[in-house]
């Protein structure tokens, strides 16, 4: 019997033997021989493979720029919605949705004086930290060299933000719980609904979070959901929603008025802070909350958005509102250094819908420092019914105003009169018209064209999470 397990050594006699090269340089059979002395283009296979794997190596900022570049024109979209749908119920539009639009159109009717007050109210509503208290706090934060004071100021602002938005946070919690229950069996759904009914949505005299709601959320609802996942092994949408819920619960709990008072008391122990705010007691905090009032106009606008996104205005309108929502979210991105407002109005029977972008500090030479030294810049896009679209660029520094207006071609004959009226309006409001330039609108001005500082963060660290 042969020894099949016998280990033998390979024959290496011919291991290093010279082997003939059967390939000739000019062999017609072999084509496209690579020349290592030349740099050739990549074949594109790697990029194709990465695309197939769904990989995206763009940074978060580059993703924002891409969204900003492809952002739809809200002014044009809303003009279409309100101009065409505001007067009659079109096909596919529900009666309730049409009533909301009609109500909104009634709120748009105002005089020039009311429009000025309305714009101020929108600015105040868009910026939470916009009064004298926070202006002084910003100066202390900028001038102090104490890291501990800077850290405590930021902690105070975080608590104030959570406390002032506690009502909205509680509504988010309720919405998450309702959506979560849709993916549960009837037994668990009923138990969760009973627990959620214990939450009190009325403030009940509390400023910030309601301690009773916090206890229900932490000691009853969250433990119940933990047990649900443990018993059912549900690792799908419910678990994802539990993560969102816990984040909102943490934010709601952090918005405690007692925590805010403790943080403010701690700030007063710092010399730099006490020298500015030493004469203000806890009652100053109460005044800050009283200034955050609900805006009826904004609430009506939100209701229209909700009904439009739910499809009450028809399938096509739903897609339109989705584009509007995406655009509004882009304008509220952390990478957007501008303030953004939406101003619809009807004045003297003329319906107008406009968007405003504001840069409080344009960063041009002479900017920085106090408010009087900063250069302010605005881009106003507006559409006037039966006239067309306008782009207005305004820059102000130390009382001198520069204006650029791009108007529809139909107003070319009125250019001189428009220029004279604009200069008169500027001087009437206490400014000096340094330059007023008018021109026909060839194509709408882009945000990045007017505010190139948006690209400043492009030189930062390339990060994608």
C-alpha positions as CSV (number, residue, x, y, z in Angstrom):
1,X,0.0,0.0,0.0
2,X,1.4,3.4,-1.0
3,X,2.2,5.9,1.7
4,X,-0.3,8.7,0.8
5,X,0.6,10.8,3.8
6,X,4.3,10.9,2.9
7,X,5.6,14.5,2.8
8,X,7.9,15.2,0.0
9,X,9.9,18.3,-1.0
10,X,9.1,19.8,-4.4
11,X,11.7,19.6,-7.0
12,X,13.4,23.1,-7.3
13,X,15.9,22.3,-9.9
14,X,14.2,24.5,-12.5
15,X,12.9,27.1,-9.9
16,X,15.3,29.8,-11.0
17,X,15.8,28.7,-14.5
18,X,15.8,31.4,-17.2
19,X,12.4,31.2,-19.0
20,X,12.1,32.6,-22.5
21,X,9.8,35.6,-23.1
22,X,7.4,34.6,-25.8
23,X,5.8,38.1,-26.0
24,X,7.3,40.4,-28.6
25,X,7.1,44.2,-28.4
26,X,5.3,44.5,-31.6
27,X,3.0,41.5,-31.3
28,X,-0.3,42.5,-33.1
29,X,-2.3,40.2,-30.8
30,X,-1.7,42.3,-27.7
31,X,-3.2,45.8,-27.7
32,X,-3.2,48.8,-25.4
33,X,0.0,47.9,-23.5
34,X,0.3,50.2,-20.4
35,X,3.2,52.6,-20.5
36,X,4.4,53.3,-17.0
37,X,6.2,56.4,-18.1
38,X,2.9,58.2,-18.9
39,X,0.1,59.3,-16.5
40,X,-3.2,58.1,-17.8
41,X,-6.7,58.9,-16.7
42,X,-8.5,56.6,-14.2
43,X,-10.8,54.1,-15.8
44,X,-13.8,55.2,-13.6
45,X,-14.4,51.7,-12.1
46,X,-13.6,52.8,-8.6
47,X,-16.1,55.6,-8.7
48,X,-18.7,53.3,-10.2
49,X,-18.2,50.8,-7.4
50,X,-18.5,53.4,-4.7
51,X,-21.7,54.7,-6.3
52,X,-23.1,51.1,-6.3
53,X,-22.2,50.8,-2.6
54,X,-24.1,54.0,-1.8
55,X,-21.1,55.8,-0.5
56,X,-21.0,59.6,-0.3
57,X,-17.7,61.3,0.6
58,X,-19.1,64.9,0.5
59,X,-18.9,66.8,3.7
60,X,-22.0,68.0,5.5
61,X,-21.3,71.5,4.3
62,X,-21.0,70.4,0.7
63,X,-24.3,68.7,1.1
64,X,-25.8,71.9,2.4
65,X,-24.4,73.8,-0.6
66,X,-25.8,71.2,-3.0
67,X,-29.3,71.6,-1.4
68,X,-29.0,75.4,-1.4
69,X,-28.1,75.3,-5.1
70,X,-31.1,73.2,-6.0
71,X,-33.5,74.9,-3.6
72,X,-36.8,75.9,-5.2
73,X,-38.0,79.5,-5.3
74,X,-40.4,79.8,-2.4
75,X,-41.6,83.2,-3.5
76,X,-42.7,81.8,-6.9
77,X,-44.2,78.7,-5.3
78,X,-46.3,80.5,-2.7
79,X,-47.3,83.2,-5.2
80,X,-48.8,80.4,-7.3
81,X,-50.5,78.9,-4.3
82,X,-52.1,82.0,-2.9
83,X,-52.7,83.9,-6.1
84,X,-54.5,80.9,-7.8
85,X,-56.0,79.1,-4.8
86,X,-56.9,82.0,-2.5
87,X,-60.1,83.1,-4.2
88,X,-61.8,79.9,-5.1
89,X,-61.8,76.2,-4.3
90,X,-59.9,74.5,-7.2
91,X,-60.3,70.9,-8.2
92,X,-58.8,68.5,-5.6
93,X,-58.6,71.1,-2.8
94,X,-60.6,70.4,0.3
95,X,-63.0,72.9,1.7
96,X,-61.2,73.2,5.0
97,X,-57.9,73.8,3.2
98,X,-59.5,76.5,1.1
99,X,-60.9,78.1,4.3
100,X,-57.5,78.2,5.9
101,X,-56.1,79.9,2.8
102,X,-58.9,82.4,2.7
103,X,-58.3,83.2,6.4
104,X,-54.6,83.6,5.7
105,X,-55.4,86.0,2.8
106,X,-57.6,88.1,5.1
107,X,-54.7,88.4,7.6
108,X,-52.5,89.6,4.7
109,X,-54.6,92.7,4.2
110,X,-52.8,95.6,5.9
111,X,-51.8,99.3,5.5
112,X,-48.1,100.4,5.0
113,X,-47.9,101.2,8.8
114,X,-49.3,97.8,9.7
115,X,-46.8,96.2,7.3
116,X,-43.9,97.8,9.1
117,X,-45.2,96.5,12.5
118,X,-45.7,93.1,10.9
119,X,-42.2,92.9,9.7
120,X,-40.8,93.9,13.1
121,X,-43.0,91.2,14.7
122,X,-41.7,88.6,12.3
123,X,-38.1,89.6,13.0
124,X,-38.7,89.4,16.8
125,X,-40.4,86.1,16.4
126,X,-37.6,84.6,14.3
127,X,-34.9,85.5,16.7
128,X,-35.4,84.3,20.3
129,X,-32.4,86.1,21.8
130,X,-33.2,89.5,20.5
131,X,-33.6,92.0,23.3
132,X,-31.4,94.2,25.4
133,X,-30.7,91.5,28.0
134,X,-29.2,89.1,25.4
135,X,-27.3,91.9,23.7
136,X,-25.6,92.7,27.0
137,X,-25.0,89.0,27.6
138,X,-23.4,88.7,24.1
139,X,-21.0,91.6,25.0
140,X,-20.0,89.9,28.3
141,X,-19.4,86.7,26.5
142,X,-17.2,88.4,23.9
143,X,-15.1,90.4,26.3
144,X,-14.5,88.0,29.2
145,X,-11.3,85.9,29.3
146,X,-12.8,83.5,31.9
147,X,-13.5,80.0,30.4
148,X,-15.7,79.2,33.3
149,X,-17.9,82.2,32.7
150,X,-18.2,81.5,29.0
151,X,-19.2,77.9,29.8
152,X,-21.8,79.0,32.3
153,X,-23.3,81.6,29.9
154,X,-23.7,79.0,27.2
155,X,-25.3,76.6,29.7
156,X,-27.7,79.4,30.7
157,X,-28.6,80.0,27.1
158,X,-29.3,76.3,26.6
159,X,-31.5,76.1,29.6
160,X,-33.4,79.2,28.5
161,X,-33.9,77.9,25.0
162,X,-35.2,74.6,26.4
163,X,-37.5,76.3,28.9
164,X,-38.9,78.8,26.4
165,X,-39.7,76.0,23.9
166,X,-41.1,73.5,26.5
167,X,-44.6,73.8,25.1
168,X,-43.4,72.8,21.5
169,X,-41.2,70.1,22.9
170,X,-44.2,68.6,24.8
171,X,-46.2,68.7,21.6
172,X,-43.4,66.8,19.8
173,X,-43.4,64.2,22.5
174,X,-47.1,63.7,22.1
175,X,-46.8,63.4,18.3
176,X,-44.0,60.8,18.7
177,X,-46.0,58.7,21.1
178,X,-49.1,58.8,18.7
179,X,-47.0,57.8,15.7
180,X,-45.3,55.1,17.8
181,X,-48.6,53.5,18.8
182,X,-49.5,52.9,15.2
183,X,-46.8,50.2,15.0
184,X,-47.8,48.4,18.2
185,X,-50.4,45.7,18.8
186,X,-53.7,46.8,20.2
187,X,-52.8,45.6,23.7
188,X,-49.6,47.7,24.0
189,X,-51.2,50.6,22.1
190,X,-54.0,50.9,24.6
191,X,-51.7,50.9,27.6
192,X,-49.5,53.6,26.0
193,X,-52.5,55.7,25.2
194,X,-53.6,55.6,28.9
195,X,-50.2,56.7,30.0
196,X,-50.0,59.5,27.5
197,X,-53.4,60.8,28.6
198,X,-51.9,61.7,32.0
199,X,-49.7,64.4,30.4
200,X,-50.9,68.0,31.0
201,X,-50.6,70.3,28.0
202,X,-51.8,73.3,29.9
203,X,-49.0,75.1,31.5
204,X,-50.7,75.1,34.9
205,X,-48.8,78.2,36.1
206,X,-45.4,76.6,35.4
207,X,-42.7,78.4,33.5
208,X,-40.7,75.9,31.4
209,X,-41.2,72.2,32.0
210,X,-44.0,70.9,34.2
211,X,-42.4,68.6,36.9
212,X,-45.5,66.4,36.9
213,X,-45.1,65.7,33.2
214,X,-41.4,65.0,33.6
215,X,-42.1,62.4,36.3
216,X,-44.8,60.7,34.1
217,X,-42.4,60.5,31.2
218,X,-39.4,59.3,33.1
219,X,-41.0,56.9,35.5
220,X,-44.0,55.6,33.5
221,X,-43.8,56.0,29.8
222,X,-40.1,55.4,29.1
223,X,-39.9,52.3,31.4
224,X,-43.1,51.0,29.7
225,X,-41.5,51.4,26.3
226,X,-38.3,49.7,27.6
227,X,-40.4,46.7,28.7
228,X,-42.2,46.7,25.3
229,X,-38.9,46.3,23.4
230,X,-37.7,43.6,25.9
231,X,-40.9,41.5,25.5
232,X,-41.5,41.9,21.7
233,X,-37.9,42.3,20.5
234,X,-39.2,45.1,18.3
235,X,-36.1,46.6,16.8
236,X,-37.8,48.5,14.0
237,X,-39.5,51.9,13.8
238,X,-40.7,51.8,17.4
239,X,-37.1,51.6,18.7
240,X,-36.0,54.5,16.4
241,X,-38.9,56.6,17.7
242,X,-38.0,55.7,21.3
243,X,-34.6,57.3,20.6
244,X,-36.3,60.5,19.4
245,X,-38.6,60.4,22.4
246,X,-35.8,60.2,24.9
247,X,-34.0,63.1,23.3
248,X,-37.1,65.3,23.6
249,X,-37.7,64.1,27.2
250,X,-34.2,65.2,28.1
251,X,-34.7,68.6,26.4
252,X,-38.0,69.0,28.2
253,X,-36.5,68.1,31.6
254,X,-33.6,70.5,31.0
255,X,-36.1,73.4,30.5
256,X,-36.7,73.8,34.2
257,X,-37.2,77.3,35.5
258,X,-35.5,76.3,38.8
259,X,-32.4,75.3,36.8
260,X,-32.5,78.6,35.0
261,X,-32.6,80.5,38.3
262,X,-29.7,78.4,39.6
263,X,-27.7,79.1,36.5
264,X,-28.4,82.9,36.7
265,X,-27.5,83.0,40.4
266,X,-24.2,81.2,39.5
267,X,-23.5,83.8,36.8
268,X,-23.9,86.6,39.3
269,X,-20.9,85.2,41.2
270,X,-18.6,86.1,38.3
271,X,-17.2,89.7,38.5
272,X,-17.5,90.4,34.8
273,X,-21.2,89.3,34.8
274,X,-22.1,91.0,38.1
275,X,-20.7,94.4,36.9
276,X,-23.3,94.4,34.1
277,X,-26.3,92.4,35.5
278,X,-25.8,93.0,39.3
279,X,-28.9,95.1,39.6
280,X,-31.2,92.6,37.9
281,X,-33.0,90.0,40.0
282,X,-34.9,86.8,39.2
283,X,-37.9,88.8,38.1
284,X,-35.9,89.8,35.0
285,X,-36.1,86.2,33.8
286,X,-39.9,86.2,34.1
287,X,-40.0,89.2,31.8
288,X,-37.9,87.3,29.2
289,X,-40.6,84.6,29.1
290,X,-43.4,87.1,28.9
291,X,-41.9,88.5,25.7
292,X,-42.1,85.1,23.9
293,X,-45.8,85.2,22.8
294,X,-47.5,83.1,20.2
295,X,-47.9,84.6,16.7
296,X,-51.4,84.1,15.2
297,X,-50.0,84.7,11.7
298,X,-47.4,82.0,12.2
299,X,-49.9,79.5,13.7
300,X,-52.2,80.0,10.7
301,X,-49.3,79.5,8.3
302,X,-48.3,76.3,10.1
303,X,-51.9,75.0,9.8
304,X,-51.8,75.6,6.1
305,X,-48.5,73.8,5.8
306,X,-49.8,70.8,7.8
307,X,-52.9,70.5,5.7
308,X,-50.9,70.9,2.5
309,X,-48.4,68.2,3.5
310,X,-51.2,65.8,4.5
311,X,-52.7,66.0,1.0
312,X,-55.8,68.0,1.6
313,X,-54.9,70.3,-1.2
314,X,-54.4,67.5,-3.7
315,X,-51.5,65.3,-4.7
316,X,-49.7,68.0,-6.8
317,X,-50.1,70.6,-4.0
318,X,-48.6,68.1,-1.5
319,X,-45.5,67.8,-3.6
320,X,-45.3,71.6,-3.7
321,X,-45.6,71.9,0.0
322,X,-42.9,69.3,0.5
323,X,-40.5,71.4,-1.7
324,X,-41.4,74.5,0.4
325,X,-40.7,72.6,3.7
326,X,-37.3,71.4,2.4
327,X,-36.4,74.9,1.3
328,X,-37.4,76.4,4.7
329,X,-35.3,73.7,6.5
330,X,-32.3,74.6,4.3
331,X,-32.7,78.3,5.3
332,X,-32.7,77.3,8.9
333,X,-29.5,75.2,8.6
334,X,-26.6,75.7,11.0
335,X,-24.5,76.5,8.0
336,X,-26.8,79.4,6.9
337,X,-25.3,82.6,8.4
338,X,-28.4,84.6,7.4
339,X,-31.7,85.4,8.9
340,X,-34.6,84.4,6.8
341,X,-38.2,85.7,6.8
342,X,-41.4,85.2,4.8
343,X,-43.5,88.3,4.3
344,X,-46.9,88.0,2.5
345,X,-49.1,91.1,2.4
346,X,-51.9,92.8,0.5
347,X,-51.6,96.6,0.3
348,X,-54.0,98.8,-1.6
349,X,-55.4,95.7,-3.2
350,X,-52.0,94.6,-4.5
351,X,-51.1,91.1,-3.3
352,X,-47.4,90.6,-2.7
353,X,-45.4,87.6,-1.4
354,X,-41.7,88.1,-0.5
355,X,-38.7,86.5,1.1
356,X,-36.0,88.4,3.0
357,X,-32.5,87.3,3.8
358,X,-30.6,89.5,6.3
359,X,-26.9,89.5,7.2
360,X,-26.5,91.7,10.3
361,X,-22.7,91.8,9.8
362,X,-21.7,91.5,6.2
363,X,-18.1,91.2,7.1
364,X,-16.9,93.8,4.7
365,X,-14.2,96.4,5.7
366,X,-15.5,98.6,8.4
367,X,-17.8,95.8,9.8
368,X,-17.6,94.3,13.3
369,X,-17.8,96.1,16.6
370,X,-21.0,97.8,17.7
371,X,-24.3,97.7,15.9
372,X,-23.6,101.2,14.5
373,X,-20.3,100.0,13.0
374,X,-21.6,96.9,11.4
375,X,-22.5,96.7,7.7
376,X,-26.0,95.3,7.2
377,X,-27.0,93.6,4.0
378,X,-30.4,92.4,2.8
379,X,-31.8,90.5,-0.2
380,X,-35.5,90.9,-0.7
381,X,-37.3,88.8,-3.3
382,X,-40.9,89.7,-3.9
383,X,-43.6,89.0,-6.4
384,X,-46.3,91.5,-7.1
385,X,-49.4,90.2,-8.7
386,X,-49.8,91.3,-12.4
387,X,-46.3,92.9,-12.3
388,X,-43.8,90.1,-11.8
389,X,-40.7,89.2,-9.7
390,X,-38.3,91.7,-8.2
391,X,-34.8,91.4,-6.6
392,X,-33.8,94.1,-4.1
393,X,-30.3,94.3,-2.6
394,X,-29.8,96.8,0.2
395,X,-26.5,97.5,2.1
396,X,-26.3,99.9,5.0
397,X,-23.2,101.1,6.9
398,X,-23.1,104.1,9.2
399,X,-26.3,105.6,7.8
400,X,-25.3,105.3,4.2
401,X,-27.4,103.1,2.0
402,X,-26.7,101.4,-1.3
403,X,-29.6,100.0,-3.2
404,X,-29.8,97.7,-6.2
405,X,-33.2,96.9,-7.7
406,X,-33.8,94.4,-10.5
407,X,-37.3,94.9,-11.9
408,X,-39.5,93.1,-14.5
409,X,-39.0,94.3,-18.1
410,X,-42.5,95.7,-18.2
411,X,-41.4,98.6,-15.9
412,X,-38.4,99.7,-18.1
413,X,-40.2,102.9,-19.0
414,X,-40.6,103.9,-15.3
415,X,-36.9,103.4,-14.3
416,X,-36.1,107.0,-13.7
417,X,-39.2,107.5,-11.5
418,X,-38.4,104.3,-9.6
419,X,-34.9,105.5,-8.9
420,X,-36.1,108.9,-7.7
421,X,-38.8,107.3,-5.4
422,X,-36.3,104.9,-3.9
423,X,-33.8,107.7,-3.0
424,X,-36.7,109.6,-1.5
425,X,-37.8,106.7,0.7
426,X,-34.2,106.1,1.9
427,X,-33.8,109.8,2.9
428,X,-37.3,110.0,4.4
429,X,-36.3,107.3,6.9
430,X,-33.2,109.1,8.1
431,X,-30.5,107.5,5.8
432,X,-28.3,108.8,3.1
433,X,-28.7,107.3,-0.4
434,X,-25.1,106.7,-1.3
435,X,-25.9,104.8,-4.5
436,X,-29.2,103.7,-6.2
437,X,-28.8,101.4,-9.2
438,X,-31.6,99.8,-11.2
439,X,-31.6,97.2,-13.9
440,X,-33.9,94.8,-15.7
441,X,-34.1,91.4,-14.2
442,X,-32.6,88.8,-16.6
443,X,-32.6,85.9,-14.1
444,X,-33.3,85.8,-10.4
445,X,-30.4,86.5,-8.1
446,X,-29.1,83.5,-6.1
447,X,-28.4,83.7,-2.4
448,X,-24.8,82.7,-2.8
449,X,-24.3,85.4,-5.5
450,X,-25.5,88.1,-3.1
451,X,-23.9,86.6,0.0
452,X,-20.6,84.9,-1.0
453,X,-19.7,84.6,2.7
454,X,-21.8,81.4,2.8
455,X,-18.8,79.7,1.2
456,X,-16.5,80.7,4.0
457,X,-16.9,77.3,5.8
458,X,-15.9,75.5,2.7
459,X,-12.2,75.6,3.9
460,X,-13.1,73.8,7.1
461,X,-12.6,70.2,8.0
462,X,-14.3,67.8,5.6
463,X,-16.7,65.8,7.8
464,X,-19.5,63.4,6.9
465,X,-21.3,61.6,9.6
